[in-house]
């Protein structure tokens, strides 16, 4: 049990230095924590890109500290001098609680223990550990990523509430999308997101193109979404399609992409980031799971968003059936 008063956790740091899909999955746990300690100041410690995430979720996070990397973590290059500056900045916060929501803790727990918080809580690869300085839960190497973090919250004596995801959309996001002047009508287009951070998680471009052609045949427009780094695969998919799509990849910010998805009829993707965004926005989706862990990353609302585990059943026709069923529902 956490067994601390609101005064005790006046300043709390949450460490999670990962990408969009990973960040969205902790929102229900952060929401439960904030509901339990509404006066606590929450600081997100994450990768530099996540400053925009902290601002978007400013109803939970009060501050942001960029994490510069650490040996053994693949997300970015480790620079000792920059890490020393980071360490000094975190220590200067004098956190009452530092909450580790990164993973099983093998790499990050020893590092976080040096950052001067009065209490560190989170996951541990071994058995539960409760001391005066730590509240560590044995990492639950099972179940959905959302549920794992809610289990941590329950372990800390906080009531774990619902599993609903969130993605706030602001007026500025809508204005950004309007400025792109994309030739689209709300609910008459399908977003197809063929990119992913790892090439092993990318469904074949020819299959995406075939699905896009099917969308065209049903009278929908097709929008190809993605980051600037994903333009190559987006252009590859486009070259295989029967007619030109609207290409939004490389043009949208995170916020304007959310608006684009929120006004679509559906999204088809193999990227956990946009699939979790679709879940948060309650947009129909077909997600092709390429990493062998659909139970961990798939949408939880299986009525609105469907997931196909490609690693167990690499059958294009099965995906096509799910897409056809999706259109039947919408």
C-alpha positions as CSV (number, residue, x, y, z in Angstrom):
1,X,0.0,0.0,0.0
2,X,1.2,3.5,-0.7
3,X,-0.2,4.8,2.6
4,X,0.7,8.4,2.1
5,X,-1.3,11.6,2.6
6,X,-2.0,14.2,-0.1
7,X,0.7,16.3,1.6
8,X,3.2,13.4,1.3
9,X,2.9,13.3,-2.5
10,X,2.7,17.0,-3.1
11,X,5.3,16.6,-5.8
12,X,5.3,13.4,-8.0
13,X,7.4,12.5,-11.0
14,X,6.2,9.9,-13.5
15,X,8.9,8.3,-15.6
16,X,8.0,6.9,-19.0
17,X,10.4,7.6,-21.8
18,X,8.6,5.9,-24.7
19,X,6.5,6.7,-27.8
20,X,2.9,7.7,-28.4
21,X,1.1,4.4,-28.1
22,X,3.0,3.5,-24.9
23,X,2.2,6.9,-23.4
24,X,-1.5,6.7,-24.2
25,X,-1.7,3.4,-22.4
26,X,-0.8,4.9,-19.0
27,X,-3.5,7.6,-19.2
28,X,-6.1,5.6,-17.2
29,X,-3.5,4.9,-14.5
30,X,-2.5,8.6,-14.4
31,X,-6.1,9.6,-14.3
32,X,-6.7,7.3,-11.3
33,X,-3.6,8.7,-9.5
34,X,-4.7,12.3,-10.1
35,X,-8.2,11.6,-8.9
36,X,-6.7,10.1,-5.7
37,X,-4.3,13.0,-5.2
38,X,-5.9,16.0,-7.0
39,X,-3.6,18.5,-5.4
40,X,-0.4,16.7,-6.3
41,X,1.9,18.4,-8.8
42,X,2.6,15.8,-11.5
43,X,5.7,16.0,-13.6
44,X,6.1,13.8,-16.7
45,X,9.7,12.7,-17.3
46,X,9.9,11.4,-20.9
47,X,11.5,11.6,-24.3
48,X,11.8,15.2,-25.7
49,X,8.9,14.7,-28.1
50,X,6.6,14.1,-25.1
51,X,6.7,17.7,-24.0
52,X,3.8,18.2,-26.4
53,X,2.0,15.1,-24.8
54,X,2.4,16.7,-21.3
55,X,0.9,20.0,-22.6
56,X,-2.0,18.2,-24.3
57,X,-2.7,16.4,-21.0
58,X,-2.2,19.5,-18.9
59,X,-5.3,18.5,-16.8
60,X,-3.0,15.8,-15.4
61,X,0.6,17.0,-15.9
62,X,1.8,20.3,-14.5
63,X,5.4,20.1,-15.7
64,X,7.7,18.2,-18.0
65,X,11.4,17.2,-17.8
66,X,13.0,15.7,-21.0
67,X,14.9,12.5,-20.5
68,X,18.2,12.4,-22.4
69,X,18.7,8.6,-22.6
70,X,20.5,6.0,-20.6
71,X,22.8,2.9,-21.3
72,X,20.6,0.0,-22.4
73,X,17.6,2.0,-23.5
74,X,17.4,2.1,-27.3
75,X,15.2,5.2,-27.8
76,X,18.1,7.7,-28.0
77,X,21.8,8.1,-27.8
78,X,23.2,8.3,-24.2
79,X,25.3,11.4,-23.6
80,X,26.9,11.4,-20.1
81,X,27.2,15.2,-19.7
82,X,23.6,15.7,-20.7
83,X,22.4,13.0,-18.3
84,X,24.3,14.7,-15.5
85,X,22.4,17.9,-16.2
86,X,19.2,15.9,-16.2
87,X,20.0,14.2,-12.9
88,X,20.7,17.6,-11.3
89,X,17.4,18.9,-12.6
90,X,15.4,16.0,-11.2
91,X,17.1,16.1,-7.9
92,X,16.4,19.8,-7.6
93,X,12.7,19.0,-7.8
94,X,12.8,17.1,-4.5
95,X,10.1,14.7,-5.5
96,X,8.1,13.1,-2.8
97,X,7.3,10.2,-5.1
98,X,9.0,9.0,-8.3
99,X,6.7,6.6,-10.2
100,X,8.4,4.2,-12.6
101,X,6.0,3.3,-15.4
102,X,8.7,2.3,-18.0
103,X,8.7,-1.4,-17.8
104,X,10.0,-4.2,-15.6
105,X,12.6,-2.0,-14.1
106,X,15.7,-4.0,-14.8
107,X,17.5,-1.1,-16.4
108,X,15.8,2.0,-15.1
109,X,15.2,1.2,-11.4
110,X,18.9,1.5,-10.4
111,X,19.1,4.8,-12.3
112,X,15.9,6.2,-10.8
113,X,17.0,5.4,-7.2
114,X,19.9,7.9,-7.7
115,X,17.6,10.8,-8.5
116,X,16.8,11.8,-4.9
117,X,13.0,11.1,-4.5
118,X,11.8,10.4,-1.0
119,X,10.0,7.3,-2.3
120,X,10.2,5.4,-5.6
121,X,7.3,3.2,-6.7
122,X,6.8,1.1,-9.8
123,X,7.7,-2.3,-11.3
124,X,10.4,-4.7,-10.4
125,X,11.5,-7.8,-12.3
126,X,11.6,-10.0,-9.2
127,X,9.3,-10.3,-6.2
128,X,7.3,-7.4,-4.6
129,X,9.6,-5.1,-2.6
130,X,8.2,-2.8,0.1
131,X,10.7,-0.7,2.0
132,X,10.9,2.8,3.5
133,X,12.2,4.0,0.2
134,X,10.5,1.8,-2.4
135,X,7.1,0.3,-3.3
136,X,7.9,-2.1,-6.1
137,X,5.4,-4.5,-7.7
138,X,6.6,-7.7,-9.4
139,X,6.2,-6.9,-13.1
140,X,3.0,-8.5,-14.4
141,X,4.4,-10.0,-17.7
142,X,0.8,-10.6,-18.9
143,X,-2.3,-8.9,-19.9
144,X,-3.0,-5.6,-21.6
145,X,-0.6,-2.6,-21.2
146,X,-3.4,-0.5,-19.8
147,X,-4.2,-3.2,-17.2
148,X,-0.6,-3.6,-16.1
149,X,-0.4,0.0,-15.1
150,X,-3.8,-0.1,-13.4
151,X,-2.5,-3.1,-11.4
152,X,0.4,-0.9,-10.3
153,X,-2.0,1.8,-9.2
154,X,-4.1,-0.7,-7.2
155,X,-0.9,-2.1,-5.6
156,X,-0.2,1.5,-4.4
157,X,-3.6,1.6,-2.6
158,X,-5.3,3.7,-5.2
159,X,-8.7,2.8,-6.7
160,X,-8.2,1.8,-10.3
161,X,-11.1,3.1,-12.2
162,X,-12.0,2.6,-15.9
163,X,-9.7,1.6,-18.8
164,X,-10.9,4.3,-21.2
165,X,-8.2,6.1,-23.2
166,X,-8.2,9.9,-23.8
167,X,-6.9,12.2,-26.5
168,X,-8.0,15.8,-26.0
169,X,-8.5,17.8,-29.2
170,X,-8.3,21.6,-29.0
171,X,-9.5,24.4,-31.3
172,X,-5.9,25.0,-32.5
173,X,-5.8,21.4,-33.7
174,X,-8.9,22.0,-35.8
175,X,-7.5,25.2,-37.2
176,X,-4.3,23.4,-38.2
177,X,-6.2,20.8,-40.1
178,X,-8.3,23.4,-41.9
179,X,-5.2,25.2,-43.0
180,X,-4.1,22.1,-44.9
181,X,-7.2,22.4,-47.1
182,X,-7.5,18.7,-47.7
183,X,-10.2,17.8,-50.2
184,X,-12.2,15.7,-47.7
185,X,-15.7,15.4,-46.4
186,X,-16.2,14.3,-42.8
187,X,-17.1,10.6,-42.4
188,X,-16.7,10.0,-46.2
189,X,-13.0,9.0,-46.0
190,X,-10.9,6.2,-44.6
191,X,-7.5,6.9,-43.0
192,X,-4.9,4.3,-43.9
193,X,-1.7,4.5,-41.8
194,X,0.9,2.0,-43.3
195,X,3.9,3.2,-41.3
196,X,5.4,2.1,-38.0
197,X,8.6,2.8,-36.1
198,X,10.0,-0.7,-36.8
199,X,10.0,-2.2,-40.3
200,X,9.1,-5.6,-38.8
201,X,5.8,-4.1,-37.7
202,X,4.8,-2.9,-41.2
203,X,2.2,-4.8,-43.1
204,X,3.1,-5.2,-46.8
205,X,2.4,-2.0,-48.9
206,X,0.7,-4.1,-51.6
207,X,-1.9,-5.3,-49.1
208,X,-2.6,-1.8,-47.8
209,X,-3.0,-0.7,-51.4
210,X,-5.5,-3.5,-52.1
211,X,-7.5,-2.5,-49.0
212,X,-7.4,1.2,-50.2
213,X,-8.8,0.2,-53.6
214,X,-11.6,-1.7,-51.8
215,X,-12.4,1.5,-49.9
216,X,-12.5,3.4,-53.2
217,X,-14.9,0.8,-54.6
218,X,-17.3,1.5,-51.8
219,X,-17.3,5.3,-52.5
220,X,-14.9,6.4,-49.8
221,X,-11.9,8.7,-50.3
222,X,-8.6,7.4,-48.9
223,X,-6.2,9.4,-46.8
224,X,-2.7,8.1,-46.3
225,X,-1.3,9.3,-42.9
226,X,2.1,9.1,-41.3
227,X,5.1,11.1,-40.2
228,X,7.7,12.7,-42.4
229,X,9.9,9.6,-41.7
230,X,7.2,7.4,-43.1
231,X,6.8,9.2,-46.4
232,X,8.7,6.5,-48.3
233,X,6.3,3.7,-47.4
234,X,3.3,6.1,-47.9
235,X,4.5,6.9,-51.4
236,X,5.0,3.2,-52.1
237,X,1.5,2.4,-51.1
238,X,0.2,5.3,-53.2
239,X,2.1,4.0,-56.3
240,X,0.3,0.6,-56.0
241,X,-3.2,2.1,-55.7
242,X,-5.7,2.3,-58.6
243,X,-6.1,6.1,-58.2
244,X,-4.3,8.8,-56.2
245,X,-5.1,9.1,-52.5
246,X,-5.0,12.2,-50.4
247,X,-1.6,12.2,-48.8
248,X,-1.6,13.8,-45.3
249,X,1.6,12.1,-44.2
250,X,4.3,14.5,-43.2
251,X,1.8,17.4,-43.1
252,X,0.0,16.9,-39.9
253,X,0.9,17.6,-36.3
254,X,-0.2,15.1,-33.6
255,X,-3.2,17.3,-32.9
256,X,-4.3,17.8,-36.5
257,X,-3.8,14.1,-37.1
258,X,-6.2,13.4,-34.2
259,X,-8.8,15.7,-35.8
260,X,-8.3,14.0,-39.2
261,X,-8.9,10.6,-37.5
262,X,-11.8,11.9,-35.5
263,X,-13.7,13.0,-38.6
264,X,-13.0,9.9,-40.6
265,X,-15.3,6.9,-41.1
266,X,-12.6,4.5,-39.9
267,X,-8.8,3.9,-39.8
268,X,-6.8,0.9,-41.0
269,X,-3.3,0.6,-39.6
270,X,-0.5,-1.5,-38.1
271,X,0.8,1.2,-35.8
272,X,-0.1,1.2,-32.1
273,X,0.1,4.9,-31.7
274,X,-2.7,5.8,-34.1
275,X,-4.7,2.7,-33.1
276,X,-4.8,3.9,-29.5
277,X,-5.6,7.3,-30.7
278,X,-8.6,5.8,-32.6
279,X,-9.6,4.0,-29.5
280,X,-9.5,7.2,-27.5
281,X,-11.6,9.0,-30.1
282,X,-14.0,6.0,-30.5
283,X,-13.3,5.7,-34.2
284,X,-13.8,2.3,-35.9
285,X,-10.5,0.6,-36.8
286,X,-8.9,-2.6,-38.1
287,X,-5.5,-3.0,-36.6
288,X,-3.0,-5.5,-38.0
289,X,-0.8,-6.7,-35.1
290,X,2.7,-7.4,-36.4
291,X,4.6,-7.8,-33.1
292,X,3.0,-11.0,-31.7
293,X,1.5,-9.3,-28.7
294,X,-2.1,-8.4,-29.6
295,X,-3.3,-9.2,-26.1
296,X,-0.9,-6.4,-24.8
297,X,-1.5,-3.7,-27.4
298,X,-4.8,-4.4,-29.3
299,X,-7.8,-2.0,-28.8
300,X,-9.8,-3.1,-25.8
301,X,-13.2,-2.2,-27.4
302,X,-13.4,-5.2,-29.8
303,X,-16.8,-4.1,-31.1
304,X,-15.5,-0.8,-32.5
305,X,-11.9,-1.7,-33.2
306,X,-10.9,-5.1,-34.4
307,X,-7.4,-6.6,-34.3
308,X,-5.8,-9.3,-36.5
309,X,-2.8,-11.1,-35.2
310,X,-0.7,-11.4,-38.3
311,X,2.1,-13.4,-36.6
312,X,-0.3,-16.3,-35.9
313,X,-2.4,-16.2,-39.0
314,X,-0.8,-14.3,-41.9
315,X,-3.9,-14.5,-44.1
316,X,-4.7,-11.4,-46.2
317,X,-8.2,-12.6,-46.6
318,X,-8.8,-12.6,-42.9
319,X,-7.9,-8.9,-42.8
320,X,-10.1,-8.3,-45.8
321,X,-13.0,-9.9,-44.0
322,X,-12.5,-7.7,-40.9
323,X,-12.3,-4.6,-43.1
324,X,-15.5,-5.7,-45.0
325,X,-17.2,-6.3,-41.6
326,X,-16.0,-2.8,-40.5
327,X,-17.8,-1.2,-43.5
328,X,-20.9,-3.2,-42.8
329,X,-21.0,-1.7,-39.3
330,X,-20.4,1.9,-40.5
